[in-house]
Amino acid sequence: MIRVEVVLAWPDRAESRPLELADGATVADAIAAAAIEGSEDCPAVAVHGLLAKASQVLNDGDRVELLRPLLADPKDNRRKRARAR
């Protein structure tokens, strides 16, 4: 058994689910077991801050972070700042 945590942070709320999963469990397994509302709207996932694939095998103590969509395109924001100068 391994212990992992699945987290999702939105501007108005945050949820965290500690889980015990079988050895060899993947990121997808952890997300499914956590069953956090809104996880299906997350376009990407990270493990300890590094982008991860759904098939990545987890280790004991891993933190799976559900990444929410960007509110603004960073490239557009840089262009707006450059024009303002």
VEXLO-189326 format. One record per residue: residue in one letter; x, y, z of N, C-alpha, C in turn. Coordinates in pm, 1 decimal. Layout:
+------+----------+----------+----------+----------+----------+----------+----------+----------+----------+
| resn |      npx |      npy |      npz |     capx |     capy |     capz |      cpx |      cpy |      cpz |
+------+----------+----------+----------+----------+----------+----------+----------+----------+----------+
|    A |        X |        Y |        Z |        X |        Y |        Z |        X |        Y |        Z |
...
+------+----------+----------+----------+----------+----------+----------+----------+----------+----------+
This chain:
+------+----------+----------+----------+----------+----------+----------+----------+----------+----------+
| resn |      npx |      npy |      npz |     capx |     capy |     capz |      cpx |      cpy |      cpz |
+------+----------+----------+----------+----------+----------+----------+----------+----------+----------+
|    M |     84.1 |   -119.3 |      0.0 |      0.0 |      0.0 |      0.0 |     88.0 |    124.9 |      0.0 |
|    I |     39.4 |    226.8 |    -72.8 |    106.7 |    356.0 |    -71.8 |      6.0 |    461.6 |    -26.6 |
|    R |     56.7 |    567.6 |     30.7 |    -26.8 |    679.9 |     71.3 |      4.8 |    798.4 |    -18.9 |
|    V |    -99.7 |    855.1 |    -76.6 |    -84.6 |    971.9 |   -163.3 |   -191.1 |   1073.6 |   -125.7 |
|    E |   -175.9 |   1192.9 |   -176.8 |   -274.2 |   1298.7 |   -155.4 |   -311.2 |   1356.2 |   -290.9 |
|    V |   -439.1 |   1376.2 |   -315.0 |   -487.9 |   1439.6 |   -437.6 |   -546.8 |   1573.7 |   -397.1 |
|    V |   -501.6 |   1681.9 |   -463.3 |   -548.5 |   1815.4 |   -427.9 |   -599.7 |   1889.5 |   -551.2 |
|    L |   -698.9 |   1974.2 |   -526.1 |   -754.7 |   2061.5 |   -629.0 |   -779.1 |   2195.7 |   -562.5 |
|    A |   -723.5 |   2303.0 |   -617.9 |   -741.9 |   2437.0 |   -562.0 |   -803.2 |   2527.9 |   -666.4 |
|    W |   -919.5 |   2582.4 |   -635.8 |   -988.8 |   2680.7 |   -717.2 |   -980.3 |   2812.8 |   -642.3 |
|    P |  -1006.8 |   2925.3 |   -707.7 |   -999.0 |   3054.1 |   -637.3 |  -1089.3 |   3061.6 |   -513.5 |
|    D |  -1203.2 |   2992.5 |   -518.0 |  -1298.6 |   3002.3 |   -407.4 |  -1300.8 |   2881.6 |   -314.2 |
|    R |  -1224.1 |   2777.1 |   -345.1 |  -1223.9 |   2658.5 |   -259.4 |  -1101.7 |   2571.9 |   -288.6 |
|    A |  -1072.6 |   2486.6 |   -194.7 |   -964.5 |   2389.3 |   -212.7 |  -1009.3 |   2258.5 |   -149.8 |
|    E |   -972.5 |   2149.5 |   -213.5 |  -1005.1 |   2017.4 |   -160.8 |   -881.1 |   1930.9 |   -162.4 |
|    S |   -868.6 |   1849.2 |    -61.7 |   -756.0 |   1758.1 |    -49.5 |   -809.0 |   1623.0 |     -2.6 |
|    R |   -762.3 |   1517.9 |    -66.8 |   -806.2 |   1383.3 |    -29.9 |   -683.8 |   1294.4 |     -7.5 |
|    P |   -657.2 |   1258.5 |    116.3 |   -552.9 |   1157.7 |    140.3 |   -608.9 |   1019.3 |    105.2 |
|    L |   -527.3 |    938.8 |     40.5 |   -571.7 |    806.9 |     -6.2 |   -467.9 |    701.0 |     25.8 |
|    E |   -514.6 |    579.5 |     41.3 |   -427.7 |    462.2 |     45.4 |   -462.1 |    379.0 |    -77.1 |
|    L |   -361.6 |    355.7 |   -159.8 |   -381.4 |    282.0 |   -284.6 |   -286.6 |    163.1 |   -290.3 |
|    A |   -317.1 |     70.8 |   -376.8 |   -230.7 |    -46.3 |   -395.2 |    -99.5 |     -4.7 |   -461.2 |
|    D |      6.3 |    -78.1 |   -431.7 |    133.8 |    -55.3 |   -499.6 |    110.8 |    -64.5 |   -649.7 |
|    G |    176.3 |     23.5 |   -724.9 |    161.2 |     23.8 |   -870.2 |     47.0 |    111.1 |   -918.2 |
|    A |    -22.6 |    179.9 |   -826.3 |   -133.3 |    267.9 |   -865.1 |    -79.7 |    384.5 |   -947.8 |
|    T |   -162.0 |    430.0 |  -1040.3 |   -122.6 |    538.4 |  -1130.3 |   -191.8 |    669.3 |  -1090.7 |
|    V |   -150.5 |    775.6 |  -1157.0 |   -214.1 |    905.8 |  -1137.5 |   -363.2 |    894.9 |  -1166.3 |
|    A |   -400.1 |    828.2 |  -1273.5 |   -541.7 |    811.6 |  -1308.8 |   -617.4 |    737.2 |  -1199.1 |
|    D |   -555.1 |    635.9 |  -1140.3 |   -618.7 |    561.5 |  -1031.4 |   -645.9 |    652.6 |   -912.4 |
|    A |   -549.2 |    737.5 |   -879.5 |   -563.4 |    827.9 |   -765.0 |   -674.0 |    930.0 |   -789.4 |
|    I |   -679.3 |    984.5 |   -910.1 |   -782.8 |   1083.8 |   -942.3 |   -921.1 |   1019.7 |   -933.9 |
|    A |   -933.9 |    899.2 |   -986.5 |  -1062.8 |    829.5 |   -982.0 |  -1102.6 |    798.2 |   -838.0 |
|    A |  -1007.8 |    753.8 |   -757.1 |  -1037.8 |    719.3 |   -617.9 |  -1072.8 |    842.4 |   -535.7 |
|    A |  -1011.3 |    956.4 |   -567.1 |  -1037.5 |   1079.2 |   -491.5 |  -1178.1 |   1131.6 |   -518.3 |
|    A |  -1226.6 |   1115.2 |   -639.4 |  -1362.0 |   1158.2 |   -677.7 |  -1392.5 |   1301.4 |   -633.3 |
|    I |  -1300.4 |   1392.2 |   -663.0 |  -1319.8 |   1533.4 |   -628.7 |  -1404.2 |   1599.2 |   -737.0 |
|    E |  -1510.9 |   1666.2 |   -694.0 |  -1597.9 |   1735.7 |   -788.6 |  -1518.2 |   1843.0 |   -862.6 |
|    G |  -1528.8 |   1845.2 |   -993.9 |  -1457.8 |   1942.6 |  -1075.4 |  -1327.4 |   1890.2 |  -1132.6 |
|    S |  -1284.5 |   1771.1 |  -1091.5 |  -1157.3 |   1718.1 |  -1141.8 |  -1162.2 |   1693.0 |  -1291.8 |
|    E |  -1281.3 |   1667.7 |  -1345.0 |  -1293.5 |   1643.3 |  -1489.1 |  -1269.4 |   1769.7 |  -1570.8 |
|    D |  -1274.2 |   1887.4 |  -1507.2 |  -1250.7 |   2013.9 |  -1576.3 |  -1103.1 |   2054.1 |  -1577.2 |
|    C |  -1018.6 |   1974.5 |  -1514.9 |   -875.9 |   2007.8 |  -1505.8 |   -802.0 |   1954.3 |  -1628.8 |
|    P |   -736.3 |   2043.7 |  -1702.2 |   -671.3 |   2001.0 |  -1826.4 |   -536.7 |   1931.2 |  -1806.8 |
|    A |   -480.3 |   1942.4 |  -1686.6 |   -348.4 |   1883.1 |  -1664.2 |   -336.1 |   1840.9 |  -1518.5 |
|    V |   -233.5 |   1760.8 |  -1492.5 |   -207.4 |   1712.3 |  -1357.4 |    -57.0 |   1715.0 |  -1333.0 |
|    A |    -19.2 |   1734.9 |  -1207.9 |    121.9 |   1736.2 |  -1170.6 |    141.8 |   1648.5 |  -1047.6 |
|    V |    262.6 |   1598.3 |  -1031.9 |    301.6 |   1527.5 |   -910.8 |    417.1 |   1605.3 |   -851.5 |
|    H |    396.4 |   1657.9 |   -733.1 |    495.8 |   1744.0 |   -667.5 |    539.4 |   1858.8 |   -758.9 |
|    G |    444.6 |   1917.7 |   -831.6 |    472.3 |   2035.0 |   -914.4 |    526.7 |   2006.8 |  -1052.7 |
|    L |    549.1 |   1882.3 |  -1086.7 |    600.3 |   1847.6 |  -1219.3 |    488.9 |   1781.6 |  -1299.7 |
|    L |    468.7 |   1828.3 |  -1423.6 |    363.1 |   1771.6 |  -1506.9 |    374.1 |   1619.7 |  -1512.7 |
|    A |    259.4 |   1554.8 |  -1506.9 |    257.1 |   1409.0 |  -1505.6 |    152.5 |   1357.6 |  -1603.1 |
|    K |    172.5 |   1235.5 |  -1647.9 |     74.5 |   1168.2 |  -1733.5 |    -13.6 |   1080.0 |  -1646.4 |
|    A |   -131.6 |   1051.3 |  -1696.5 |   -226.6 |    967.9 |  -1622.2 |   -169.8 |    829.2 |  -1592.9 |
|    S |    -80.6 |    782.6 |  -1678.5 |    -25.0 |    647.6 |  -1663.1 |     95.6 |    641.6 |  -1568.4 |
|    Q |    138.6 |    755.7 |  -1516.8 |    255.7 |    758.3 |  -1427.9 |    226.4 |    681.2 |  -1299.3 |
|    V |    317.2 |    592.6 |  -1261.7 |    303.2 |    515.5 |  -1138.1 |    343.2 |    604.3 |  -1020.9 |
|    L |    263.9 |    597.3 |   -915.2 |    287.1 |    680.8 |   -797.6 |    373.2 |    609.6 |   -694.1 |
|    N |    439.9 |    690.6 |   -612.8 |    520.7 |    640.5 |   -502.0 |    457.2 |    684.6 |   -370.7 |
|    D |    492.1 |    616.6 |   -264.1 |    442.0 |    652.8 |   -132.3 |    478.0 |    798.1 |   -101.3 |
|    G |    378.6 |    875.7 |    -57.5 |    401.3 |   1014.9 |    -20.7 |    382.1 |   1114.3 |   -133.2 |
|    D |    348.8 |   1068.0 |   -253.6 |    329.5 |   1160.7 |   -366.1 |    207.2 |   1249.2 |   -344.6 |
|    R |    215.7 |   1369.2 |   -400.3 |    105.4 |   1465.6 |   -397.7 |     62.8 |   1489.4 |   -541.8 |
|    V |    -58.8 |   1449.2 |   -575.2 |   -113.4 |   1465.8 |   -710.0 |   -192.2 |   1596.0 |   -711.2 |
|    E |   -151.9 |   1687.4 |   -799.0 |   -213.5 |   1820.3 |   -805.5 |   -292.6 |   1833.6 |   -934.7 |
|    L |   -421.6 |   1857.6 |   -921.0 |   -507.3 |   1878.9 |  -1037.0 |   -496.1 |   2025.4 |  -1075.7 |
|    L |   -451.4 |   2051.8 |  -1196.8 |   -424.1 |   2188.1 |  -1241.6 |   -544.8 |   2244.3 |  -1314.8 |
|    R |   -590.0 |   2359.9 |  -1271.3 |   -707.9 |   2420.7 |  -1333.0 |   -668.9 |   2496.9 |  -1459.1 |
|    P |   -766.1 |   2526.0 |  -1544.1 |   -735.1 |   2599.1 |  -1668.2 |   -684.7 |   2739.3 |  -1639.0 |
|    L |   -602.5 |   2790.8 |  -1728.6 |   -554.0 |   2928.0 |  -1714.9 |   -668.3 |   3025.6 |  -1738.2 |
|    L |   -669.8 |   3132.5 |  -1660.4 |   -773.3 |   3233.5 |  -1677.3 |   -738.9 |   3330.6 |  -1789.7 |
|    A |   -610.1 |   3344.7 |  -1819.1 |   -564.9 |   3434.1 |  -1925.5 |   -442.7 |   3372.5 |  -1992.6 |
|    D |   -423.1 |   3403.3 |  -2118.1 |   -307.8 |   3353.4 |  -2192.2 |   -184.2 |   3434.6 |  -2151.4 |
|    P |    -80.5 |   3370.6 |  -2097.5 |     39.7 |   3443.8 |  -2054.6 |    104.5 |   3525.1 |  -2167.3 |
|    K |     99.1 |   3474.5 |  -2290.1 |    157.7 |   3548.1 |  -2402.9 |     83.3 |   3679.1 |  -2426.5 |
|    D |    -48.8 |   3674.4 |  -2420.4 |   -127.4 |   3796.9 |  -2437.6 |    -97.9 |   3897.5 |  -2327.3 |
|    N |    -84.2 |   3849.6 |  -2205.3 |    -53.2 |   3939.9 |  -2093.9 |     81.8 |   4007.2 |  -2112.5 |
|    R |    181.6 |   3934.0 |  -2160.0 |    314.5 |   3993.1 |  -2184.5 |    306.6 |   4098.7 |  -2294.8 |
|    R |    230.4 |   4068.8 |  -2400.1 |    215.9 |   4166.2 |  -2509.2 |    150.8 |   4294.2 |  -2459.2 |
|    K |     47.8 |   4282.0 |  -2377.4 |    -20.2 |   4400.7 |  -2322.9 |     73.4 |   4483.8 |  -2236.1 |
|    R |    155.2 |   4416.8 |  -2154.9 |    251.2 |   4489.4 |  -2070.3 |    356.0 |   4559.6 |  -2156.3 |
|    A |    402.1 |   4492.5 |  -2262.4 |    504.9 |   4550.9 |  -2350.3 |    448.7 |   4674.7 |  -2422.3 |
|    R |    323.1 |   4669.0 |  -2467.6 |    262.0 |   4784.1 |  -2535.5 |    241.9 |   4900.6 |  -2440.3 |
|    A |    215.1 |   4869.9 |  -2315.0 |    189.1 |   4975.5 |  -2216.2 |    317.2 |   5052.8 |  -2183.4 |
|    R |    431.4 |   4994.0 |  -2206.7 |    559.5 |   5061.5 |  -2176.8 |    587.0 |   5157.4 |  -2281.8 |
+------+----------+----------+----------+----------+----------+----------+----------+----------+----------+
